[in-house]
Amino acid sequence: MLLTLEQMKNIDLMTVDRNTLIDANEVNVDIDLPKHERMKLVAKQMGNSLYCFKAGNIVVRVKHSTKTTANVDDRVRGWLQTM
């Protein structure tokens, strides 16, 4: 069952069914592609799971703070650089 974006944003990490989450470790990205192409590939492979996903056995929920100068592009760029 696919969750909506609103459901992903409000998911309870303690009760989420891990089997419904995409594992970020299974996302394949060609690091030789330009940044915007890498971002498109990640979004395509993860679908609406950018708010909540697995990284191995760890459940990750992404929330964006208004208390920082970093924007979503900065955060995604940092995450992509670790792949």
C-alpha positions, 0 to 999 in steps of 0.5 A: 500500500502506498502512503500519501505524502501527508501520511508520510509526514505524520508517520509514527516511527514507533508503529510504522510497518517497516515492510511498507518503507523503501530502503534507501540502501537499495536506491541506485544512483550513477554518481557520474550524472549531473546533480539534477539527474541524480536527484531525479533518479532518487526521486523516481526510485523513492517515489513519495517515500522521501519523507519516511524511508529505511536505511538498513534497519533504521527508520528515517523520517525527514522533517525540515526545520525553519531554524536553519539557513540550509534548504532542501537542496542543500540537505538532499545534496549532502545526502546524495554526496554520501552515496 
